[in-house]
Amino acid sequence: MVANEGSFNRAAEKLARTQPAITLAVKQLEGFIGLKLLQRTTRNVSTTAEGENFLPIAERLVRDFDSAIYDLRATSERRSGHVSMAVVPSVATNLLPDIIKTFATEFPGINLHLDDDSSRGVQHRVESNEVDFGIGSMWNPNKVLEFTPLFADKLELICHRDHPLAQHSGGIEWQQLDQATFLDTGVTRDLRPRQEGGQSKFDFPNLTTLMAMLRSNLGVSVLPSLAIPKPAGELISRPLVPSESREIYIITRKDWILSPAAEAMMETIIRETPRQVAKYGLTLL
């Protein structure tokens, strides 16, 4: 500023500092580097050869510093940033679209990356610090993670309308599934009743493949109500007796400080979830 203004007094006015303070700062810098950067006369101040060479570097450093401070303030004020999440597919495709739309409207400068995965995969991604937080069921409680309850949905039998179990108008008892061909996928393996049962004959990689196999009347499966496609076409669902539910949580690492962007996303999810729970007939936890 002194070099550009050619005067300590004018530089002090521009910087809202006193002239002695500006003079002292320049002297301290020159003393530290062992070179004169400014030459002074009774009328003006100009740069030395060394000062002329250093000036563009100093100006760039100041710009970079100002830019870094601006970015940090923008992040702290949630005007910019990045958040990454891992979410079970049924929540990602049903509840999250409206919630993310609200979030994007409120925080247009924040970027979002979302991965869908099974509850086991979601928990692993949070544990290994691959994402800021996750949404899924509690696969394996441990001391590293914290589980904040969101909602629960009922588990239902799903099968082809021509399957013998589809002919029952009421609830289906769990024991009745022992006589049927059970089809597994990542979603079903994460359910507590399946963890307690034996290994199934058929195991498919994802929900899309599972649905195709169910439509072929290969067997039956059990899914949370939120994961059952609507309309299901030739597939039907039946309640199970006794009733079992899948509980969904926000999963975070304990003693981990979330970024302002991740905090904003999580607060939006918690605030908007009751509306989505009512929309889909779920149970708020």
For each residue, the residues with C-beta under 8 A, 3 or more apart:
1: 4 5 11 14 15 22
2: 5 6 7 8 11 22 26 38 45
3: 6 37 38 45 46 47 51 55
4: 1 11
5: 1 2 10 11 14
6: 2 3 10 44 45 46
7: 2 10 11 44 45
8: 2 11 12 19 22 23 26 45
9: 12 13 19
10: 5 6 7 13 14
11: 1 2 4 5 7 8 14 15 22
12: 8 9 15 17 18 19 21 22
13: 9 10 16
14: 1 5 10 11
15: 1 11 12 22
16: 13
17: 12 21 22
18: 12 21 22
19: 8 9 12 22 23
20: 23 24
21: 12 17 18 24 25
22: 1 2 8 11 12 15 17 18 19 25 26
23: 8 19 20 26 27
24: 20 21 27 28
25: 21 22 28 29
26: 2 8 22 23 29 30 37 38
27: 23 24 30 31
28: 24 25 31 32
29: 25 26 32 33 37
30: 26 27 33 34 35 36 37 38
31: 27 28 34
32: 28 29
33: 29 30 37
34: 30 31
35: 30 48 50
36: 30 39 48 50 51
37: 3 26 29 30 33 47 48 50 51 54
38: 2 3 26 30 45 46 47 48 51
39: 36 45 46 47 48
40: 45
41: 44 45 46
42:
43:
44: 6 7 41
45: 2 3 6 7 8 38 39 40 41
46: 3 6 38 39 41
47: 3 37 38 39 51 52 55
48: 35 36 37 38 39 51 52
49: 52 53
50: 35 36 37 53 54
51: 3 36 37 38 47 48 54 55
52: 47 48 49 55
53: 49 50 56 57
54: 37 50 51 57 58
55: 3 47 51 52 58 59
56: 53 59 60
57: 53 54 60 61
58: 54 55 61 62
59: 55 56 62 63
60: 56 57 63 64
61: 57 58 64 65
62: 58 59 65 66
63: 59 60 66 67
64: 60 61 67 68
65: 61 62 68 69
66: 62 63 69 70
67: 63 64 70 71
68: 64 65 71 72
69: 65 66 72 73
70: 66 67 73 74
71: 67 68 74 75 80
72: 68 69 75 76
73: 69 70 76 77
74: 70 71 77 79 80 81 109
75: 71 72 78 79 80 81 259 260 261
76: 72 73 260
77: 73 74 260
78: 75 81 107 109 110 260 261 263 264
79: 74 75 107 109
80: 71 74 75 109 110 261
81: 74 75 78 109 110 111 259 260 261 264
82: 110 111 112 113 259 261
83: 110 111 112 113 132 259 261 262 264 265
84: 112 113 114 115 130 131 132 262
85: 112 113 114 115 131 132 133 134 135 265
86: 114 115 116 117 121 122 125 126 130 131 134 135 136
87: 91 92 96 114 115 116 117 122 134 135 136
88: 91 92 116 117 118 119 122 135 136 137 187 190 248
89: 92 93 116 117 187 207 227
90: 93 94 187 207 224 226 227
91: 87 88 94 95 96 135 136 226 248
92: 87 88 89 95 96 114 116 135
93: 89 90 96 97 116
94: 90 91 97 226 276 280
95: 91 92 98 99 226 273 276 280
96: 87 91 92 93 99 100 114
97: 93 94 100 101
98: 95 101 102 272 275 276
99: 95 96 102 103 268 269 272 273 276
100: 96 97 103 104 112 114
101: 97 98 104 105
102: 98 99 105 106 268 272
103: 99 100 106 107 110 112 264 265 268
104: 100 101 107 108 112
105: 101 102 108
106: 102 103 264 268
107: 78 79 103 104 110 261 264
108: 104 105
109: 74 78 79 80 81
110: 78 80 81 82 83 103 107 261 264 265
111: 81 82 83
112: 82 83 84 85 100 103 104 265
113: 82 83 84 85
114: 84 85 86 87 92 96 100
115: 84 85 86 87 125 131
116: 86 87 88 89 92 93
117: 86 87 88 89 120 121 122 125 136
118: 88 121 122 136 186 187 189 190
119: 88 122 123 136 137 138 139 190
120: 117 123 124 139 140 186 189 190
121: 86 117 118 124 125 186
122: 86 87 88 117 118 119 125 126 134 135 136 139 251
123: 119 120 126 127 134 136 138 139 140 145 251
124: 120 121 127 128
125: 86 115 117 121 122 128 130 131 134
126: 86 122 123 129 130 131 133 134 145 251 252 253
127: 123 124 142 144 145 253
128: 124 125
129: 126 253
130: 84 86 125 126
131: 84 85 86 115 125 126 134
132: 83 84 85 258 259 262 265
133: 85 126 250 251 252 258 262 266
134: 85 86 87 122 123 125 126 131 250 251 252
135: 85 86 87 88 91 92 122 150 248 249 250 251 269
136: 86 87 88 91 117 118 119 122 123 139 190 248 249 251
137: 88 119 190 191 246 247 248 249
138: 119 123 141 147 247 249
139: 119 120 122 123 136 190
140: 120 123
141: 138 145 147
142: 127 145
143: 254
144: 127 253 254
145: 123 126 127 141 142 251 252 253 254
146: 251 252 253 254
147: 138 141 249 250 251
148: 249 250 251 252 270
149: 247 248 249 285
150: 135 248 249 250 269 270 273 284 285
151: 247 248 273 277 282 283 284 285
152: 245 246 247 248 282 283 285
153: 224 225 226 245 246 248 280 282 283
154: 224 225 239 240 243 244 245
155: 191 193 222 223 224 225 240 243 244 245 246
156: 222 223 224 225 228 237 238 239 240
157: 165 172 177 220 221 222 237 238 239 240
158: 214 220 221 222 223 228 232 235 236 237
159: 163 165 166 180 214 217 219 220 221 235 236 238
160: 163 166 214 215 216 217 234 235 236
161: 166 234 235 236
162: 166 217 234
163: 159 160 166 180 217 220
164: 167 180
165: 157 159 168 172 176 180 220 238
166: 159 160 161 162 163 236 238
167: 164
168: 165 171 172 238
169:
170: 238 239
171: 168 238 239 240 241
172: 157 165 168 176 177 238 239 240 241
173: 176 240 241
174: 177 193 240 241 242
175: 178
176: 165 172 173 179 180
177: 157 172 174 180 182 220 222
178: 175
179: 176
180: 159 163 164 165 176 177 219 220
181: 201 202 218 219 220
182: 177 197 200 201 202 219 220 221 222
183: 188 200 202 203 204 210 213 214 218 219 220 221
184: 188 189 194 200 202 203 204 221
185: 188 189 203 204 205 206 207 209 210 221
186: 118 120 121 189 190 205 206 207
187: 88 89 90 118 190 191 207 210 223 224 227
188: 183 184 185 191 194 210 221 222 223
189: 118 120 184 185 186 194 195 203
190: 88 118 119 120 136 137 139 186 187 194 195
191: 137 155 187 188 194 195 222 224 244 246
192: 195 196 244
193: 155 174 196 197 222 244
194: 184 188 189 190 191 197 222
195: 189 190 191 192
196: 192 193
197: 182 193 194 200
198:
199:
200: 182 183 184 197 203
201: 181 182
202: 181 182 183 184 213 218 219
203: 183 184 185 189 200
204: 183 184 185 209 210 213
205: 185 186 209
206: 185 186 209 210
207: 89 90 185 186 187 210 211 227
208: 211 212
209: 185 204 205 206 212 213
210: 183 185 187 188 204 206 207 213 214 221
211: 207 208 214 215 229 235
212: 208 209 215 216
213: 183 202 204 209 210 216 218 219
214: 158 159 160 183 210 211 217 218 219 220 221 235
215: 160 211 212 233 234 235
216: 160 212 213
217: 159 160 162 163 214
218: 181 183 202 213 214
219: 159 180 181 182 183 202 213 214
220: 157 158 159 163 165 177 180 181 182 183 214
221: 157 158 159 182 183 184 185 188 210 214
222: 155 156 157 158 177 182 188 191 193 194 240
223: 155 156 158 187 188 227 228 237
224: 90 153 154 155 156 187 191 227 228 246
225: 153 154 155 156 228 237 280 281 282
226: 90 91 94 95 153 280 282
227: 89 90 187 207 223 224
228: 156 158 223 224 225 232 235 237
229: 211 232 233 235
230:
231:
232: 158 228 229 235 236 237
233: 215 229
234: 160 161 162 215
235: 158 159 160 161 211 214 215 228 229 232
236: 158 159 160 161 166 232
237: 156 157 158 223 225 228 232
238: 156 157 159 165 166 168 170 171 172
239: 154 156 157 170 171 172 243
240: 154 155 156 157 171 172 173 174 222 243 244
241: 171 172 173 174
242: 174
243: 154 155 239 240
244: 154 155 191 192 193 240
245: 152 153 154 155 283
246: 137 152 153 155 191 224
247: 137 138 149 151 152 285
248: 88 91 135 136 137 149 150 151 152 153 285
249: 135 136 137 138 147 148 149 150
250: 133 134 135 147 148 150 266 269 270
251: 122 123 126 133 134 135 136 145 146 147 148
252: 126 133 134 145 146 148 256 258 266
253: 126 127 129 144 145 146 256
254: 143 144 145 146
255:
256: 252 253
257:
258: 132 133 252 262 263 266
259: 75 81 82 83 132 262 263
260: 75 76 77 78 81 263 264
261: 75 78 80 81 82 83 107 110 264 265
262: 83 84 132 133 258 259 265 266
263: 78 258 259 260 266 267
264: 78 81 83 103 106 107 110 260 261 267 268
265: 83 85 103 110 112 132 261 262 268 269
266: 133 250 252 258 262 263 269 270
267: 263 264 270 271
268: 99 102 103 106 264 265 271 272
269: 99 135 150 250 265 266 272 273
270: 148 150 250 266 267 273
271: 267 268
272: 98 99 102 268 269 275 276
273: 95 99 150 151 269 270 276 277 284
274: 277 278 284
275: 98 272 278 279
276: 94 95 98 99 272 273 279 280 282
277: 151 273 274 280 282 283 284
278: 274 275 281
279: 275 276
280: 94 95 153 225 226 276 277
281: 225 278
282: 151 152 153 225 226 276 277
283: 151 152 153 245 277
284: 150 151 273 274 277
285: 149 150 151 152 247 248
